[in-house]
């Protein structure tokens, strides 16, 4: 007997249920990571208190020993008469016995603080799970095929709050999911909540054509396209440091673009667009080295994975790959992706190793898996997309030259 085909309504209902379950998993993942961060801080505070108490007890013990030694010396120096020798001997014996009692009663406070091993393992591994891309490993694996329409659209042309003039870069603070947008021609960075509400702006007194933006745990890095330097702020927009000056020497820039931070050692990688190279600075902001000269043409963005450095050239529509000896390596993933590129402007590698690329001239965002196979295209309402990133729940955030950003 033939089985009746399932009706479209049932299939649609099933797909909705699957989508809902995936959203719940993403939400739970975000909840767990927030809990782990709070619990880690609590454990560190408790450990610091134990350490403090240990030092106090140790100091008390040292003081007791010092007083006993001082008294012994005093007795030996000041009790000289023959008639007092017996008393002196007895007093010394009493003091020695007292010292033994103190030493037997006082024991260094052994830190026997009991950690939950499972929780400790999770904390130690937080943000470092074994995936292709260690820099963004806290991001979930996203059901890209479900990303069809933007759920949020923010911005119009202008210079007011929430308005833009040719925005380019975008980044997310994964602890809050606040969205930072480089508002290029307004010479500022604007900050929005995860649902697109304007929060604040900064940099108007220092910026000149801010282009690309990257965030680590505590800092915001912004490349200055026209000014030939990198500016660093804290997450509230307070200025910290400038890296570089215009030029072609070591530590100088000619139109800096994309930025990446090495999570293992804090090194800062910067695409030096018109000097056709990548420059590296140490975590203390001093110049360290450079690579790609004679190979990379007009680098616009860079991403770091555990084993590979990927560099994107917009003008040449080419994705390069290097090892950490800074030698170019052949990569079949790049070969597959390069066939689809049309003046790309930025890209991202998620926690599963999928590549998300804003294809500027094709007006789409294209997504490839970690073998280079095309997974999905975002084509709706994205004229000339520039910056692209993900938030902690897997929403895709895209900035376009139509003076707005979209959340899918």
Secondary structure as UniProt FT lines:
FT   HELIX           8..78
FT   HELIX           82..84
FT   HELIX           85..105
FT   HELIX           117..124
FT   TURN            125..127
FT   HELIX           134..136
FT   TURN            137..138
FT   HELIX           144..146
FT   STRAND          152..154
FT   TURN            161..162
FT   STRAND          170..173
FT   TURN            174..177
FT   STRAND          178..183
FT   HELIX           184..186
FT   STRAND          188..192
FT   TURN            194..195
FT   STRAND          198..202
FT   TURN            204..206
FT   STRAND          210..215
FT   STRAND          219..224
FT   TURN            225..228
FT   STRAND          229..234
FT   TURN            235..236
FT   STRAND          239..243
FT   STRAND          245..246
FT   TURN            250..251
FT   STRAND          252..253
FT   STRAND          256..261
FT   TURN            263..265
FT   STRAND          268..272
FT   HELIX           273..275
FT   STRAND          277..281
FT   TURN            283..284
FT   STRAND          287..291
FT   TURN            293..295
FT   STRAND          299..304
FT   STRAND          309..313
FT   TURN            314..317
FT   STRAND          318..322
FT   TURN            324..325
FT   HELIX           332..338
FT   TURN            339..340
FT   STRAND          344..349
FT   TURN            351..352
FT   STRAND          355..359
FT   HELIX           360..362
FT   STRAND          364..368
FT   TURN            370..371
FT   STRAND          374..378
FT   TURN            380..381
FT   TURN            383..384
FT   STRAND          385..390
FT   TURN            392..393
FT   STRAND          396..400
FT   TURN            401..403
FT   STRAND          404..407
//
